[in-house]
Amino acid sequence: MHVKKGDTVQVIAGSEKGKVGEVLRTFPETSKVLIKGVNVKTKHVKPQQEGESGQITTIEFPIHSSNVMLYSTKQKVASRICYTFNSDGRKVRMLKKTGEVID
């Protein structure tokens, strides 16, 4: 996958289009990502014990990784990535539009 945990991404498709958030978790087997503040749904939780009241909680649900692009917080622009080698000979991810190295 082109995104990793901790990356800042922008949603480029769907009902949440245009939102920017941080990747909290990745699911490589299904190619989905969990982004902070994106695709938030409400869930009704039943009371577990007697005398306890039920709750309505809000949680983020994963979206497909093809619907997100890496986002440069300095330039405020979304960009595709390319893989290059740095001066140490290590393979790193770089934003194509800005030339900013991510790793």
URSULDA-V979557 format. One record per residue. N is the residue number from 0. RES is the residue in three letters. PHI is phi in degrees with one decimal (NA if undefined). PSI is psi as a letter, one per 40 degrees, with the letter a starting at -180 (NA if undefined). NEAR is the number of other ideal C-beta (glycine too) atoms within 8 Angstrom. Layout:
# URSULDA-V979557
N:RES:PHI:PSI:NEAR / N:RES:PHI:PSI:NEAR
This chain:
# URSULDA-V979557
0:MET:NA:i:8 / 1:HIS:-84.9:e:6 / 2:VAL:-117.9:i:11 / 3:LYS:-130.6:i:7 / 4:LYS:-60.9:h:7 / 5:GLY:96.0:e:5 / 6:ASP:-72.5:i:10 / 7:THR:-96.0:h:11 / 8:VAL:-128.7:i:16 / 9:GLN:-121.0:h:12 / 10:VAL:-77.6:h:16 / 11:ILE:-111.2:e:8 / 12:ALA:-150.7:i:6 / 13:GLY:98.2:a:7 / 14:SER:-71.4:e:3 / 15:GLU:-97.9:e:9 / 16:LYS:-55.3:h:8 / 17:GLY:96.9:e:6 / 18:LYS:-75.3:i:10 / 19:VAL:-117.5:h:8 / 20:GLY:-160.8:i:11 / 21:GLU:-97.4:i:9 / 22:VAL:-75.1:h:16 / 23:LEU:-88.8:d:8 / 24:ARG:-159.0:i:8 / 25:THR:-118.9:i:12 / 26:PHE:-121.7:g:10 / 27:PRO:-63.2:d:6 / 28:GLU:-67.4:d:4 / 29:THR:-109.6:e:6 / 30:SER:58.5:f:9 / 31:LYS:-121.6:i:10 / 32:VAL:-132.9:i:15 / 33:LEU:-107.0:h:11 / 34:ILE:-117.0:h:16 / 35:LYS:-65.6:h:8 / 36:GLY:81.1:e:7 / 37:VAL:-119.4:h:11 / 38:ASN:59.2:f:9 / 39:VAL:-83.4:h:9 / 40:LYS:-125.4:i:8 / 41:THR:-94.8:i:7 / 42:LYS:-128.0:h:8 / 43:HIS:-88.8:h:7 / 44:VAL:-107.2:h:8 / 45:LYS:-72.4:i:5 / 46:PRO:-67.4:h:9 / 47:GLN:-86.5:d:4 / 48:GLN:-115.4:i:5 / 49:GLU:-69.9:h:4 / 50:GLY:93.0:e:4 / 51:GLU:-86.0:i:7 / 52:SER:-94.8:i:4 / 53:GLY:-74.7:i:8 / 54:GLN:-135.5:i:6 / 55:ILE:-116.4:h:8 / 56:THR:-111.6:i:7 / 57:THR:-112.3:h:7 / 58:ILE:-136.3:i:7 / 59:GLU:-82.7:h:12 / 60:PHE:-110.8:i:8 / 61:PRO:-71.8:i:11 / 62:ILE:-124.5:i:14 / 63:HIS:-68.9:i:8 / 64:SER:-67.7:d:12 / 65:SER:-72.7:e:6 / 66:ASN:-93.6:e:9 / 67:VAL:-127.2:i:13 / 68:MET:-129.8:i:9 / 69:LEU:-64.0:i:17 / 70:TYR:-124.6:h:11 / 71:SER:-91.0:h:14 / 72:THR:-74.8:d:6 / 73:LYS:-72.5:d:6 / 74:GLN:-90.0:e:8 / 75:LYS:57.8:f:5 / 76:VAL:-145.8:i:8 / 77:ALA:-90.0:i:9 / 78:SER:-151.0:i:12 / 79:ARG:-74.4:i:8 / 80:ILE:-118.8:i:11 / 81:CYS:-134.4:i:7 / 82:TYR:-105.0:h:7 / 83:THR:-134.0:i:8 / 84:PHE:-109.8:h:6 / 85:ASN:-85.8:a:8 / 86:SER:-64.5:d:3 / 87:ASP:-80.7:e:4 / 88:GLY:89.0:e:5 / 89:ARG:-87.5:i:7 / 90:LYS:-79.2:h:5 / 91:VAL:-130.6:i:11 / 92:ARG:-92.7:h:11 / 93:MET:-136.7:i:12 / 94:LEU:-75.7:h:13 / 95:LYS:-68.3:d:9 / 96:LYS:-69.3:d:9 / 97:THR:-103.3:d:10 / 98:GLY:79.0:e:7 / 99:GLU:-75.4:h:9 / 100:VAL:-86.2:h:9 / 101:ILE:-90.5:d:10 / 102:ASP:-80.3:NA:5
